[in-house]
Amino acid sequence: MRFLRKLFGREDVPADVAGRLAADERVLAVAAMGDDDQLVVTSLGLWLPGPEVPGSWAGT
């Protein structure tokens, strides 16, 4: 399955985000931002990288 995600340009959901999703929250897209950051779009909103952004997951 990982091979197919890479083939079609889909990124894996970061473990930090996956563990914090609500029970009914679904990941719609993951986009690479720079070398190490990822933006995650879910059915309930956005997970933004970086501790300086309200609602972000990185560094928390």
Buried (B, 14 or more C-beta within 10 A) or exposed (E): EEEEEEEEEBBEBBEBBEEEBEEEBEBEEBEEEEEEEBBBBBEEEEBBBEEEEEEBBBEE
